[in-house]
Amino acid sequence: MKFRITPLNFASAFFLIIAVYSWVYGIKISGVQLQHMDAAIGWIFLLFAVVVSFMDILFRNFFPETKKIWIVELSFITLAAIIFLLVK
């Protein structure tokens, strides 16, 4: 099996790092420590990492070429960010 680095690999690694960070150091929003929400937020980021990894696997099955995977995954990330900003 050939290992290819894709943008969603970076995104899932980022979500895993944020999940571990929230478990170890906790979460502070607007200067207020959320003591009871640390584990829940960590689990949410872990869920995001699993979903992003699953999407990466789906895109790898549909697009065999690395260049097309990069274009599609960067477009997916951009679309998700735009939708997030519009909803926010």
Secondary structure as the mmCIF struct_conf table of DSSP 4:
data_model
#
loop_
_struct_conf.conf_type_id
_struct_conf.id
_struct_conf.beg_label_comp_id
_struct_conf.beg_label_asym_id
_struct_conf.beg_label_seq_id
_struct_conf.end_label_comp_id
_struct_conf.end_label_asym_id
_struct_conf.end_label_seq_id
HELX_RH_AL_P HELX_RH_AL_P1 PRO A 7 TYR A 25
STRN STRN1 LYS A 28 ILE A 29
TURN_TY1_P TURN_TY1_P1 SER A 30 GLY A 31
STRN STRN2 VAL A 32 GLN A 33
TURN_TY1_P TURN_TY1_P2 GLN A 35 MET A 37
HELX_RH_AL_P HELX_RH_AL_P2 ASP A 38 PHE A 62
BEND BEND1 GLU A 65 GLU A 65
HELX_RH_AL_P HELX_RH_AL_P3 THR A 66 VAL A 87
#
